[in-house]
């Protein structure tokens, strides 16, 4: 067998080994955090998490201020199964409980649940307590 033929046969074996039909190992990229989330204790506190290349953008609406986030945006990065979020110089660690489906923010007892498709947003904010 010539050298060119040997090279061609070896190349065919390498290509066949690469196409073994076995799926690649799944990659965990943090997509489970993407979506609209509603606070479990206050449906007017809404958080939107979007993916932007390797980073995550978080937008806070409604009464999110009562949950320590205020209005506006924050950025996050996915590391080791959690979403590390920085806002106003404070680091938050968001973790998803796969059993309950709740998203813990690591701040106070604030937890969020994923907004169900078609679920109406809150129409009125919760009553405010009088200031003392």
C-alpha positions in Angstrom: 0.0 0.0 0.0 1.4 3.4 -0.9 1.9 6.2 1.7 -0.9 8.3 0.2 -3.3 5.3 0.4 -2.3 4.6 4.0 -2.9 8.3 4.9 -6.3 8.2 3.2 -7.3 5.0 5.1 -6.1 6.4 8.4 -8.0 9.7 7.7 -11.2 7.6 7.1 -10.8 5.8 10.4 -10.3 9.1 12.2 -13.4 10.6 10.6 -15.4 7.5 11.4 -14.4 7.6 15.0 -15.5 11.2 15.2 -18.9 10.3 13.9 -19.6 7.4 16.3 -23.2 8.4 16.8 -22.8 9.0 20.5 -24.2 12.4 21.6 -21.8 14.9 23.0 -21.9 15.5 26.7 -24.5 18.1 27.5 -23.1 21.6 28.2 -24.6 23.6 31.1 -24.6 27.2 30.0 -27.1 28.7 32.4 -30.0 28.8 30.0 -32.3 27.5 32.8 -32.1 31.1 34.3 -33.4 32.8 31.1 -37.0 33.9 31.3 -39.5 36.1 33.3 -39.6 35.5 37.0 -42.2 36.7 39.6 -41.5 37.0 43.3 -43.3 34.3 45.3 -44.4 36.8 48.0 -45.3 39.7 45.7 -46.6 39.2 42.1 -45.8 42.8 41.3 -42.1 42.2 41.7 -40.9 40.9 38.3 -37.4 40.0 37.1 -36.5 39.4 33.4 -33.3 37.4 32.7 -31.9 37.5 29.2 -28.8 36.0 27.7 -26.4 38.3 25.9 -23.4 36.4 24.5 -21.6 35.0 27.6 -23.3 37.4 30.0 -26.8 37.7 31.5 -28.8 40.9 31.7 -31.4 41.2 34.5 -34.2 43.8 34.4 -36.2 44.5 37.5 -39.8 45.8 37.2 -42.7 46.5 39.6 -42.0 46.2 43.3 -38.5 44.6 42.9 -37.2 47.3 45.1 -38.9 45.7 48.0 -36.8 42.6 47.3 -33.5 44.5 47.4 -33.0 45.1 43.7 -34.8 48.4 42.8 -35.7 49.2 39.3 -33.3 49.0 36.4 -30.7 46.5 35.1 -28.0 44.3 36.5 -25.5 42.0 34.9 -24.6 38.4 35.7 -22.3 35.6 34.8 -22.9 31.9 35.0 -20.4 30.0 37.1 -20.5 26.5 38.7 -24.3 26.1 38.4 -25.3 29.5 39.8 -25.8 33.0 38.4 -23.5 35.5 40.0 -25.1 38.9 39.8 -23.6 42.3 40.6 -25.8 45.3 41.4 -24.8 48.5 43.1 -21.5 47.0 44.3 -23.3 44.0 45.9 -22.8 40.4 44.8 -25.9 38.2 44.7 -25.8 34.4 44.0 -28.9 33.2 42.2 -29.5 29.5 42.5 -32.3 27.4 41.0 -34.0 24.7 43.1 -34.7 22.0 40.4 -37.3 20.3 42.7 -39.5 23.3 43.4 -38.6 25.4 40.3 -37.9 28.4 42.5 -35.1 30.8 42.0 -33.3 31.9 45.2 -31.6 35.2 45.1 -29.4 34.8 48.1 -30.8 38.1 49.4 -33.3 38.1 52.3 -35.9 35.3 51.8 -36.5 36.6 48.2 -37.4 33.7 45.9 -39.0 33.9 42.4 -41.0 31.5 40.3 -41.0 31.4 36.5 -43.9 33.3 35.0 -46.2 30.9 33.2 -46.8 31.7 29.5 -50.0 33.6 29.1 -50.2 34.5 32.8 -51.4 38.1 33.2 -49.1 40.5 34.8 -50.3 42.1 38.0 -52.8 44.9 37.5 -52.5 46.8 40.7 -49.6 47.1 43.1 -49.9 45.6 46.6 -51.1 48.1 49.2 -48.4 50.2 50.8 -48.1 50.4 54.5 -48.2 53.9 56.0 -44.8 55.5 56.9 -44.2 56.0 60.5 
